[in-house]
Amino acid sequence: MNILGLDISTSMIGIAVIDDKYKLKTYDKIKFKTDMPLEERVDFLVNKLHHLDKYYNLSAVYIEQPAMMFGRGKTTAQTMSKLQRFNGMCSYAVYNELQIIPSLIHPSSARKKMNISIPRSVSNKKHFIIERVKEKYPKFTFNLTRYGNPQPGTDDIADAIVVAYAGVRTTLEGENAESKGESSK
């Protein structure tokens, strides 16, 4: 069983595949040009999905839930609307290409399933998550900028890994509940 995790934004999509033994099989990102229409961006995702399914025979897809609230002066209604629209387009593309209905998972729920708790004192949450993912998966490598920061997109890949990991946990917990005669949520 291989689970695909996606972290979708309109500028980049983080991608990760983790198997049912929690082994990180692959990770990548799709970076979009700013002038590219959303529909063309979805075509890039469809192409990537096709190749991933060919090599990994995907059994479930988990997508990080898009932002639902305004973020302290960073997020406008227009940005949120565009992200929601693109997330919906990508969700449908997953279903259309793989015949799998993707599950949305809230970022904090995904981090909790991977035992990542961000202390309030942490000023750079993205770097913190990248480091926790690196601790869990030492083979997760990334390049640094000349200033020593992870290259743009590294946080999207790390988030996709967290989402895929949470997807595996969620899927396995559901199977365990079914085998015990319990109903799964």
Secondary structure, DSSP 8 states (H G I E B T S, - for coil): -EEEEEEE-SSEEEEEEEETT--EEEEEEEE--TTS-HHHHHHHHHHHHHHHHHHH-EEEEEEE----S--TTT--HHHHHHHHHHHHHHHHHHHHHHS---EEE-HHHHHHHTT----TT-S-HHHHHHHHHHHH-TT----B-TTSSB-TTHHHHHHHHHHHHHHHHHHHHHHHHHHTT----
